[in-house]
Amino acid sequence: MEYTDRFYRRSYRQDDLIYFRAAIEETDLQIGVNRDQYSKGLTVFAEKTIRDIRRPLEEYIKRDPRFITALSPCDLLPGAPEIAEIMADAAYSVNVGPMASVAGAIAEAVGKALAERCREVIVENGGDIYMKTSRLRRVGIFAGESVLSGHVALEIEAQDTPLGICTSSGTVGPSLSFGKTDALVVLSRSAALADATATACGNIVQTAADIEKALDFADGIKSIHGIVIIIGDHLGVRGKVKLARGMYTV
């Protein structure tokens, strides 16, 4: 796996949680769970869960290589694994390729497995988050060179979780985006859908004049709770979103 310095992980500050890394090939997760239920065995369990998710997906991609390269939705071959079905459904909802939802889909699958063992679970996969919590959490938004980077955070209420919080950027990170946003964050109960929608909306925004168009697009997608768009010194917000000042992290 090519290593990417996920520098933002060094700023995590939640005293009730303990964080650990679980990485298998390209999948590199930072996981937070409540301290009283943590054990070293959770790392082993998380890594096994990642393997159990990746293996059938990798085998399916060998049968259907277009799944990994498609930039628009594609029908699945018979016998596709559940993770591929989740990704394909998310892709069809917003007209992107299925791999646009892979980080969110994996974060959610691992998060759900851990939630059977832990009361508090936060799984971060390259800026895409699955969260299940019993208390208020704040999630900072890193937006590259934008003057708003580090000055805006999301407040997530416990009753709104489990929740996917997924980010796309045209200026930060290696993920494919045809847009120019510094950060575009989407909230949904489905992390796969949030991930795919973040990509789709991000592709729309070339300049600040496109913010409203992307917000309207997200409005038309069932199960999207909210969206935040940052480009330069411009900020757009729509839906069930509560913002706070300052850089807080999961």
ZIFENBEL-V65125 format. One record per residue. N is the residue number from 1. RES is the residue in one small letter. BURIAL is # if it has 9 or more other C-alpha atoms within 8 Angstrom, else .. Layout:
# ZIFENBEL-V65125
n=N res=RES burial=BURIAL
n=N res=RES burial=BURIAL
This chain:
# ZIFENBEL-V65125
n=1 res=m burial=.
n=2 res=e burial=.
n=3 res=y burial=.
n=4 res=t burial=.
n=5 res=d burial=.
n=6 res=r burial=.
n=7 res=f burial=.
n=8 res=y burial=.
n=9 res=r burial=.
n=10 res=r burial=.
n=11 res=s burial=.
n=12 res=y burial=#
n=13 res=r burial=.
n=14 res=q burial=.
n=15 res=d burial=.
n=16 res=d burial=.
n=17 res=l burial=#
n=18 res=i burial=#
n=19 res=y burial=.
n=20 res=f burial=.
n=21 res=r burial=#
n=22 res=a burial=#
n=23 res=a burial=#
n=24 res=i burial=#
n=25 res=e burial=.
n=26 res=e burial=.
n=27 res=t burial=.
n=28 res=d burial=#
n=29 res=l burial=#
n=30 res=q burial=#
n=31 res=i burial=#
n=32 res=g burial=#
n=33 res=v burial=#
n=34 res=n burial=#
n=35 res=r burial=.
n=36 res=d burial=.
n=37 res=q burial=#
n=38 res=y burial=#
n=39 res=s burial=.
n=40 res=k burial=.
n=41 res=g burial=.
n=42 res=l burial=.
n=43 res=t burial=#
n=44 res=v burial=.
n=45 res=f burial=.
n=46 res=a burial=#
n=47 res=e burial=#
n=48 res=k burial=.
n=49 res=t burial=#
n=50 res=i burial=#
n=51 res=r burial=#
n=52 res=d burial=.
n=53 res=i burial=#
n=54 res=r burial=.
n=55 res=r burial=.
n=56 res=p burial=#
n=57 res=l burial=#
n=58 res=e burial=.
n=59 res=e burial=.
n=60 res=y burial=#
n=61 res=i burial=#
n=62 res=k burial=.
n=63 res=r burial=.
n=64 res=d burial=.
n=65 res=p burial=.
n=66 res=r burial=.
n=67 res=f burial=#
n=68 res=i burial=.
n=69 res=t burial=.
n=70 res=a burial=#
n=71 res=l burial=.
n=72 res=s burial=#
n=73 res=p burial=#
n=74 res=c burial=#
n=75 res=d burial=.
n=76 res=l burial=.
n=77 res=l burial=.
n=78 res=p burial=.
n=79 res=g burial=.
n=80 res=a burial=#
n=81 res=p burial=#
n=82 res=e burial=.
n=83 res=i burial=#
n=84 res=a burial=#
n=85 res=e burial=#
n=86 res=i burial=#
n=87 res=m burial=#
n=88 res=a burial=#
n=89 res=d burial=.
n=90 res=a burial=#
n=91 res=a burial=#
n=92 res=y burial=#
n=93 res=s burial=.
n=94 res=v burial=#
n=95 res=n burial=#
n=96 res=v burial=#
n=97 res=g burial=#
n=98 res=p burial=#
n=99 res=m burial=#
n=100 res=a burial=#
n=101 res=s burial=#
n=102 res=v burial=#
n=103 res=a burial=#
n=104 res=g burial=#
n=105 res=a burial=#
n=106 res=i burial=#
n=107 res=a burial=#
n=108 res=e burial=#
n=109 res=a burial=#
n=110 res=v burial=#
n=111 res=g burial=#
n=112 res=k burial=.
n=113 res=a burial=#
n=114 res=l burial=#
n=115 res=a burial=#
n=116 res=e burial=.
n=117 res=r burial=.
n=118 res=c burial=#
n=119 res=r burial=#
n=120 res=e burial=#
n=121 res=v burial=#
n=122 res=i burial=#
n=123 res=v burial=#
n=124 res=e burial=#
n=125 res=n burial=#
n=126 res=g burial=.
n=127 res=g burial=.
n=128 res=d burial=#
n=129 res=i burial=#
n=130 res=y burial=#
n=131 res=m burial=#
n=132 res=k burial=#
n=133 res=t burial=#
n=134 res=s burial=.
n=135 res=r burial=.
n=136 res=l burial=#
n=137 res=r burial=#
n=138 res=r burial=#
n=139 res=v burial=#
n=140 res=g burial=#
n=141 res=i burial=#
n=142 res=f burial=.
n=143 res=a burial=#
n=144 res=g burial=#
n=145 res=e burial=.
n=146 res=s burial=#
n=147 res=v burial=.
n=148 res=l burial=#
n=149 res=s burial=#
n=150 res=g burial=#
n=151 res=h burial=#
n=152 res=v burial=#
n=153 res=a burial=#
n=154 res=l burial=#
n=155 res=e burial=#
n=156 res=i burial=#
n=157 res=e burial=#
n=158 res=a burial=#
n=159 res=q burial=.
n=160 res=d burial=.
n=161 res=t burial=#
n=162 res=p burial=#
n=163 res=l burial=#
n=164 res=g burial=#
n=165 res=i burial=#
n=166 res=c burial=#
n=167 res=t burial=#
n=168 res=s burial=#
n=169 res=s burial=#
n=170 res=g burial=#
n=171 res=t burial=.
n=172 res=v burial=#
n=173 res=g burial=.
n=174 res=p burial=.
n=175 res=s burial=.
n=176 res=l burial=.
n=177 res=s burial=#
n=178 res=f burial=.
n=179 res=g burial=#
n=180 res=k burial=#
n=181 res=t burial=#
n=182 res=d burial=#
n=183 res=a burial=#
n=184 res=l burial=#
n=185 res=v burial=#
n=186 res=v burial=#
n=187 res=l burial=#
n=188 res=s burial=#
n=189 res=r burial=#
n=190 res=s burial=#
n=191 res=a burial=#
n=192 res=a burial=#
n=193 res=l burial=#
n=194 res=a burial=#
n=195 res=d burial=#
n=196 res=a burial=#
n=197 res=t burial=#
n=198 res=a burial=#
n=199 res=t burial=#
n=200 res=a burial=#
n=201 res=c burial=#
n=202 res=g burial=#
n=203 res=n burial=#
n=204 res=i burial=#
n=205 res=v burial=#
n=206 res=q burial=#
n=207 res=t burial=#
n=208 res=a burial=#
n=209 res=a burial=.
n=210 res=d burial=#
n=211 res=i burial=#
n=212 res=e burial=.
n=213 res=k burial=#
n=214 res=a burial=#
n=215 res=l burial=#
n=216 res=d burial=.
n=217 res=f burial=#
n=218 res=a burial=#
n=219 res=d burial=#
n=220 res=g burial=.
n=221 res=i burial=#
n=222 res=k burial=.
n=223 res=s burial=.
n=224 res=i burial=#
n=225 res=h burial=#
n=226 res=g burial=#
n=227 res=i burial=#
n=228 res=v burial=#
n=229 res=i burial=#
n=230 res=i burial=#
n=231 res=i burial=#
n=232 res=g burial=#
n=233 res=d burial=.
n=234 res=h burial=.
n=235 res=l burial=.
n=236 res=g burial=#
n=237 res=v burial=#
n=238 res=r burial=#
n=239 res=g burial=.
n=240 res=k burial=.
n=241 res=v burial=#
n=242 res=k burial=.
n=243 res=l burial=.
n=244 res=a burial=.
n=245 res=r burial=.
n=246 res=g burial=#
n=247 res=m burial=#
n=248 res=y burial=#
n=249 res=t burial=#
n=250 res=v burial=#
